Amino acid sequence: ARGLAHPVIFGTADGFGGNNAAVSKRNKDGPIKEDGPNGIFEQFGAVMVTPRNYYRLMQTGQTGLLFPGGVREVFHGKDEAYELFWPEDKLDFVRTASRFNATIVPISAVGAADSLNILVDSPDVLDLPFGIGERAANQTKNVMSARFDQDNTAELFQPPVIFPKIPARHYFVFGKPFDTENIDHRNAEECTKLYAGVKSELRRGLDDLLVARENDPYKDTPMRIAVEKVSGKP
């Protein structure tokens, strides 16, 4: 699968942050100017999340991995783990998928949010004293938005302040696939219904995983590692 990655990934050679001045502006086709190499994520097939790149993936029959919730979902707050923050007026990904009769498969995942403690929520970082918040605000203004129709200030690319915990067990489930062959990509009502259906199925997957985790006798990492050591089985 070709992951559609945030533009910040492509800002430095190693793909893990740094100076993003080279990709601070964009249009619907991608960055207006990009001087640096794309880094390790591109070596694994990632492409910058742009309408054109997504269109090309669907047009050529490739598999794309898309995160509709974007930055808001990744940098969620203390009490927002596994909540969905999909924009209600962005139907482009289902329209493009239906244009090329692509099958949409929701993938739900649980575990990452339980592997850390959020000490300061993203918006609150900007209010930290001693110039910390001001520097953070200036840095996030220079990060290019992942959505081509938003300016840099419309998307808060500011990670929360976190403290890592013992890594939690991760759970994944593939939801019901959505066949788009009979969906007219020009029909807003059909696309809206499809969009809602995909979101609902992903939500159902998250809820099922949370229940399954509570019933998993090996959900706690220390106990699971101990059992693996004794039994010799992963």
PyMOL commands that set and color helices and strands:
alter all, ss='L'
color gray80, all
select helices_A, chain A and resi 7-11+21-23+40-43+51-59+70-74+92-99+112-115+122-125+132-141+152-154+188-214+221-231
alter helices_A, ss='H'
color red, helices_A
select strands_A, chain A and resi 2-5+26-27+30-31+47-48+64-65+103-104+107-110+116-120+161-164+171-174+178-179
alter strands_A, ss='S'
color yellow, strands_A
deselect
rebuild
show_as cartoon
